[in-house]
Amino acid sequence: MNTIKKLDILLRDGFIHQEDITALQKVVGNFSFAISEQLYKRIDKSNECDPLVKQFIPTKKELDVSHLELADPIGDNVHMPVKGIVHRYPDRCLLMPVQVCPVYCRFCFRKEKVGTADATLSEKELQDAYAYIRHHQEIWEVILTGGDPLILKPQVLRKIISQLNSIEHVEVMRIHTRIPVVESRRINQEMVAVLKNAKPIYVVLHANHPNEFTEEAVKACSALVDAGIPMLSQTTLLKDINDNIEVLSALMRCFIRNRIKPYYLHHADLAKGTQHFRTTLAEGQHLVKQLRGRFSGICQPTYVLDIPGGYGKVPVGPCYIRQTKNNTQEVAEYCVEDYCGGVHVYPCSLREESGNE
């Protein structure tokens, strides 16, 4: 058994209670449930606040849906010209060949879509997706996501990459995945060979807590990087899981230690039944401010918010600079805050700002 998908196993092991079964059946009926055996074994059963329990074990809280929460919180559907393609930004698009994952995060912004077999693209639908990408020559980068693309068999993934390689204007590919830390065995020699590609392929690892980096996970990441496959990270800021500087800094250092460059720190999206996971934006900004300066520059992710409705991601980190006054017609003054909270004056030529000679 490689994946736990049944509530009775959780009941047997004491992660859920008999009196909650009816409610939890409704939860998993609405939102898919699965956790890999690798992560399940990693859970500290003596700790009811274990970060893996909070991320992957369903709770009744998911039935508490805020009026602010949405079925499609980042607006995938608004930008889906053909099935499996999301084209939100001019020079890149998402390609979602599969909507199956080895684990289902309880806070996932696609939690109402993932786990459904009919969302997996047929061969005809894949060909339609490739045709769309070929027709849109502004697409420079294709991001494989879903679902988790690395759940596909290597020979299937090889065919997809081969098709994208044949499109001249596609110069870069990206793969968003949790596989290296949740089902590390899939990162074998055959999979690594598939990802060693003529065109650059960046593997973007989703991990939210240092506990996800098991010995197997470290080896899987090393296998990718040693093969010359660059890795980036993405993390979701989660209440009572990684929303303190001790855990967040340890996670960022863990990425760097494993040669993975921190990329995005996502503010949790307005997915249905996820309000117990969300921090405030002010709390997120405070954390990012603590991270800046006190920890290495290479440990800094960009804190981003995905604007509901499909308007894209924007940085929402703290601002360190503001204009205070113009001393003369030629000089402006700014107040700049350093990482310790000290405020300093920075003079700036208005000619420089305007670009005039």
Beta strands, then each sheet from edge to edge (+ up, - down):
strand 1: 3-4
strand 2: 35-36
strand 3: 85-89
strand 4: 92-95
strand 5: 141-144
strand 6: 172-177
strand 7: 201-206
strand 8: 231-237
strand 9: 261-267
strand 10: 302-307
strand 11: 312-315
strand 12: 321-326
strand 13: 331-337
strand 14: 343-349
sheet 1: 1+ 2-
sheet 2: 3+ 4- 5- 6- 7- 8- 9- 10- 11+
sheet 3: 12+ 13- 14+
end
